[in-house]
Amino acid sequence: MRPLTFRRVFWICCALLGVLFVVVVLALKLGAVPISVTDLVLSLGRLAIGRSDQLPSEYRLIVFDLRLPRILLGILVGAGLSVAGASFQALLRNPLADPYVLGVSSGAALGAILSLIFAPNIPLITPVAAFLGAGLTIAAVYFLGRREGQLDSSTLLLGGIITASFLSAVIMFLMTTLSGRDLRGMAFWLMGDLSTPLPQSLRWVFLIGLFAAIGAIYSTAGDLNLILTGEREAMHLGVDVTRVKLVVYIAASVLTGLAVAMSGAIGYVGLLVPHVMRLLFGSDYRLLIPTSAIGGAIAIVLADMLARTIVAPTELPVGAMTAMAGAPVFIYLLRRTLR
Amino acid sequence: MSVTSETLTNEGARRSAGTIRLNVEQASYAYAGEGEGAPLFTLEAASFQARQREVVAILGPNASGKSTMLRLISGTLAPLSGRVQLEGFETSGLDPRTRAQRIAVVQQESPLLFPARAWEYVLQGRYPHGRTLRFETAEDCAVAENALAQVGASHLRDRWMDKISGGEKQRVILARALAQQPILLLLDEPTLHLDIGAQVDLLQQLRRLAEENRYTVIVVTHELNLAAEFADQVVLLHRGKCLRVGPPAAVYSKELLEHVFEAPLEVEATPSGRPRVIIRGKRPEDAGGNDPRQP
């Protein structure tokens, strides 16, 4: 009998953070303008001792003004999406659930497209409208998914899928009214892209929302373990199932909504990273949530690095990259479990 | 399963000496139908009491209200009228965690979404005894080991739950309930998917556990003979009515059981004092006592 200990969680997370650090250094180095690791370490060192004014200006621009913010955004979005994915898999008791399964991404895209059509000149309107769209969708799905006053997993799933396909149809319809420039902007919402930096004024909202939601989900990790073995059993083991489901539903939706509002709907990360972490470290949510968060960050930074470099100087949207890499990984995992 | 008449008398004496642990008093429930219509199912007011070390069988055919009774006792449903009290507290009024420290429910297991080992499963029983986000202590492990040993499943500790047989699984599930260290053990059709050997084995274990750990054990079942053999008290339900409560010998009568189970039955007295039920065949050659395979 080897129950999970705090020490184990701590050391595994440290190891993953080490991997993330290496990936971040690589991502800073690689790109349309290659930068040597020595230069990178030197400039990072200068930054660390507060002498950023001594940095060559082109480094400052490329490394710290272009690549680093993009990497940080990737880390936050990846962590949010993976934790949301792991949460929805437990909440819906369905291993195929991902953050978008309940239609959040379609809601966000619809919000964005409406703002592009009706109020294109108001600053910050698009991410805010996307977040509102996500919120409204999730509220609508919540009411569709209730049965006898309780959130019912299969009704919720069905409600989400129906809502998502309805919203997609509306989006397709509205897209015919958009002009060429806006159409490219739309591709961003449907595919996912990290190239738009986080607006300064929304940075704190994003950070606080993300950490609060991950914290809320982590506080229910023990309950989620039991809910995974069956809701009735969890109830008999002392879990307040109704409360836990509501907390996780809201928190995971906030995570998805924030991530989509900032970077569009980046696919596969929220579905696959939790499964890979399960294979590596087991399915205990007390370990799965932190490892998924770090693993999701690694996955997105890696994918974005590839998206920037693979056809440089042109860039692919990161969502295209995750989909291309994600689908084969997913098929592999599926075959593995079937065997 | 050697229950002599001597132990039966002792049981009787001991039972009446113990204090009442579970008190079901005129408890009733009704499931609402569509709109203003009549309720879909009603469990009419039922009363019985159970003491520590007592094994009670809630017996009845399908749709007799057994599961509703189980949910009332486990506190997941609040009775519409009457009371269900465990050591003086309404079971439906307890907060989920406190309830799980006192009542362990063994159900038909749900399929696992992700694989788990037997020990992980048993450790889940320690959940109500800690804060939500905590890691299991050495004490929790000791309790879980002990629970596995008590049901004779120590050797299954490191096996995967989806790679062991139905009977073995049932033992691990029972071990998880023991790890909750409850005072009331509720089992919902625990013998459903077990062969006859495993059924007897399980019920003997329950008897022993009730004795050793001073549990009150309540088993919901439709197995007439197992209930007769192992229960101190039988609560007989039929279409939402509690028809009779008492020791098996008092409840088991041919007319009553034939009426409830809608099958031709014979009730025999055995030397142990416990009744035995035999199904009378409907075909004439069976009634004549001939084996139809031998002309």
Interface residues (C-beta under 8 A of the other chain):
Chain A: M1 P3 L4 T5 F6 R93 N94 P95 Y218 S219 T220 A221 G222 D223 N225 L226 L228 T229 G230 R232 E233 M235 H236 L237 G238 V239 D240 R278 S283 D284 R286
Chain B: S74 T76 D95 P96 R97 T98 R99 A100 Q101 I103 A104 V105 Q107 E109 S110 L112 L113 F114 P115 A116 W119 E120 Y121 L123 Q124 G125 Y127 P128 T132 L133 R134 F135 E136 D140 C141 A144 E145 R157 Q180
